[in-house]
């Protein structure tokens, strides 16, 4: 398996974390996002990473699709809760990512007006009610958000201390080797 990847890209972080959680080995192929190679567009017409390529020429772009594919192809350990309602809530978090976090994260990164504080308050409130975004168990919903939270803190200087439940969630996640590896990578990006 090859992962066309960019260390600074939080979408790629989603794929890296799932691969690590599943214990899957892969060959990383670092892509310079400032100078994308022409051949990348043959693998993903948008030129975006991540792109997962398997032996036999199966090529799959888009982090959410890669996450779901890996979960279905390699079901153990499971990264969706057993409970269908909790799985549905996790999927809803992922489906609404741009509204619930992504749009405001990128606005702040571009120096534009951002409601990131409000989005973090909403995440904090959700995590006061349950330990993980999907409910009682860690999974793809959490993996879908944590790369941006890590980068907001380390790259954009966002203080997470006012958000107790969100901070506790991040601490719980940081105990997982896959998230700890992403923390190290994010810290090295400075």
matplotlib code that plots the C-alpha trace (Angstrom):
import matplotlib.pyplot as plt

x = [0.0, 1.2, -0.1, 0.5, 0.8, 1.8, 2.9, 1.3, -2.1, -4.7, -6.7, -3.7, -3.4, -6.8, -5.5, -2.3, -4.1, -6.5, -3.6, -1.8, -4.9, -5.4, -1.7, -1.3, 2.1, 2.3, 4.8, 4.6, 5.1, 5.5, 3.9, 5.1, 1.8, 3.5, 4.7, 2.4, 3.7, 1.7, 1.3, -0.7, -3.6, -3.8, -4.4, -6.8, -8.0, -8.2, -4.5, -5.3, -3.9, -4.3, -4.5, -4.2, -2.9, -2.9, -1.2, -3.1, -3.6, -6.6, -6.4, -8.6, -8.6, -10.4, -9.8, -13.3, -13.6, -10.2, -11.2, -14.4, -12.7, -10.0, -12.6, -14.6, -11.6, -9.8, -12.6, -10.4, -9.9, -13.2, -13.2, -17.0, -19.0, -21.1, -24.3, -25.9, -27.1, -23.5, -22.2, -24.8, -23.8, -20.2, -21.0, -23.0, -20.0, -17.9, -20.6, -20.9, -17.1, -16.8, -19.7, -18.7, -14.9, -13.2, -14.5, -13.6, -10.2, -9.3, -10.7, -8.5, -5.5, -6.1, -6.4, -10.1, -13.0, -13.5, -16.0, -13.5, -14.1, -17.8, -17.0, -14.7, -17.4, -19.8, -17.3, -16.6, -20.3, -20.7, -17.8, -19.2, -22.1, -20.1, -16.4, -16.1, -17.7, -19.6, -20.6, -18.9, -16.1, -13.2, -13.4, -13.6, -15.6, -12.7, -10.1, -12.0, -11.5, -8.4, -5.9, -7.4, -7.5, -3.8, -2.9, -5.1, -3.2, 0.3, 0.3, -2.3, -1.7, -5.3, -5.6, -7.6, -7.5, -10.9, -12.5, -12.2, -14.1, -12.3, -8.9, -9.8, -10.8, -7.5, -5.6, -7.5, -6.7, -3.1, -2.6, -3.2, 0.0, -1.5, -2.5, 0.8, 2.7, 0.6, 1.3, 5.0, 4.7, 2.6, 5.2, 8.0, 6.2, 7.3]
y = [0.0, 3.5, 6.6, 9.8, 12.1, 15.6, 15.8, 19.2, 18.2, 17.3, 15.4, 13.1, 12.8, 11.2, 8.4, 8.0, 7.7, 5.0, 3.1, 3.2, 2.2, -0.8, -1.7, -1.5, -1.0, 1.3, 3.2, 6.9, 9.1, 12.7, 15.3, 18.9, 20.8, 23.9, 22.0, 19.1, 16.6, 16.3, 12.5, 13.2, 14.5, 11.1, 9.6, 12.3, 14.9, 17.5, 17.1, 16.7, 14.3, 11.8, 9.2, 5.5, 3.1, -0.6, -3.4, -4.1, -0.4, 0.4, 4.1, 5.9, 9.6, 11.6, 11.2, 10.3, 7.7, 6.2, 6.1, 4.2, 1.9, 0.9, 0.3, -2.0, -3.8, -4.2, -4.5, -5.2, -3.3, -1.6, 2.1, 2.6, 1.9, -1.3, 0.7, 1.8, 5.1, 6.0, 5.1, 7.3, 10.2, 9.7, 9.8, 13.0, 14.6, 13.8, 14.9, 18.3, 18.8, 21.9, 23.6, 22.3, 23.1, 23.1, 26.3, 28.4, 26.7, 27.6, 31.1, 31.7, 30.3, 32.7, 35.6, 36.1, 36.5, 33.2, 31.7, 29.1, 29.9, 29.2, 26.0, 24.9, 25.7, 23.5, 20.7, 21.2, 21.0, 17.8, 16.2, 17.2, 14.9, 11.9, 10.9, 10.7, 12.3, 9.1, 8.4, 5.9, 4.7, 6.2, 6.0, 7.5, 10.5, 11.5, 10.8, 13.1, 16.1, 15.6, 16.6, 20.1, 20.5, 19.5, 22.0, 24.8, 24.5, 24.0, 26.0, 28.7, 29.2, 28.5, 28.1, 25.0, 25.5, 27.2, 24.1, 21.5, 18.6, 19.2, 19.3, 16.1, 14.5, 15.5, 14.1, 10.7, 10.6, 11.5, 8.3, 6.3, 5.6, 6.7, 10.1, 10.4, 9.9, 12.7, 14.9, 14.4, 15.1, 18.2, 19.5, 19.0, 21.1, 24.4]
z = [0.0, -0.8, 0.8, -1.1, 1.8, 3.0, 6.6, 7.2, 5.7, 8.4, 5.8, 5.3, 9.1, 9.1, 6.8, 8.7, 12.0, 10.6, 9.1, 12.4, 14.4, 12.1, 12.3, 8.6, 7.0, 4.0, 2.0, 2.5, -0.6, 0.5, -1.8, -1.9, -1.7, -3.1, -6.2, -6.8, -9.4, -12.6, -12.1, -8.9, -11.1, -12.8, -9.3, -8.1, -10.7, -8.0, -7.2, -3.5, -1.0, 0.6, -2.1, -1.2, -3.8, -3.4, -5.4, -8.6, -9.3, -7.0, -6.3, -3.8, -3.0, -0.3, 3.4, 4.4, 1.7, 2.6, 6.3, 5.5, 3.0, 5.5, 8.2, 5.9, 4.4, 7.7, 10.3, 13.3, 15.4, 14.8, 14.6, 14.5, 17.6, 17.7, 18.4, 15.1, 16.7, 17.8, 14.3, 12.8, 15.1, 14.2, 10.5, 11.1, 12.8, 9.8, 7.3, 9.0, 9.5, 7.4, 9.3, 12.7, 12.5, 9.1, 7.6, 10.6, 11.1, 7.5, 7.8, 10.9, 9.1, 6.2, 8.7, 7.9, 10.3, 12.1, 14.6, 15.7, 19.4, 18.9, 17.1, 19.9, 22.5, 20.6, 20.5, 24.2, 24.9, 22.9, 24.7, 28.1, 27.3, 26.1, 26.1, 22.3, 19.3, 18.4, 22.0, 24.4, 22.1, 20.2, 16.5, 13.1, 14.3, 16.6, 14.0, 11.6, 14.0, 16.0, 13.3, 13.1, 16.9, 17.1, 14.4, 15.8, 19.1, 17.7, 14.5, 15.1, 18.8, 19.8, 23.6, 24.4, 28.1, 28.4, 26.8, 29.6, 28.0, 24.7, 26.5, 28.4, 25.1, 23.5, 26.5, 26.2, 22.5, 23.0, 25.0, 21.8, 19.8, 16.5, 17.9, 19.8, 16.6, 14.9, 17.9, 17.3, 13.6, 14.2, 16.7, 14.2, 11.6, 13.2]

ax = plt.figure().add_subplot(projection="3d")
ax.plot(x, y, z, "-o")
ax.set_aspect("equal")
plt.show()
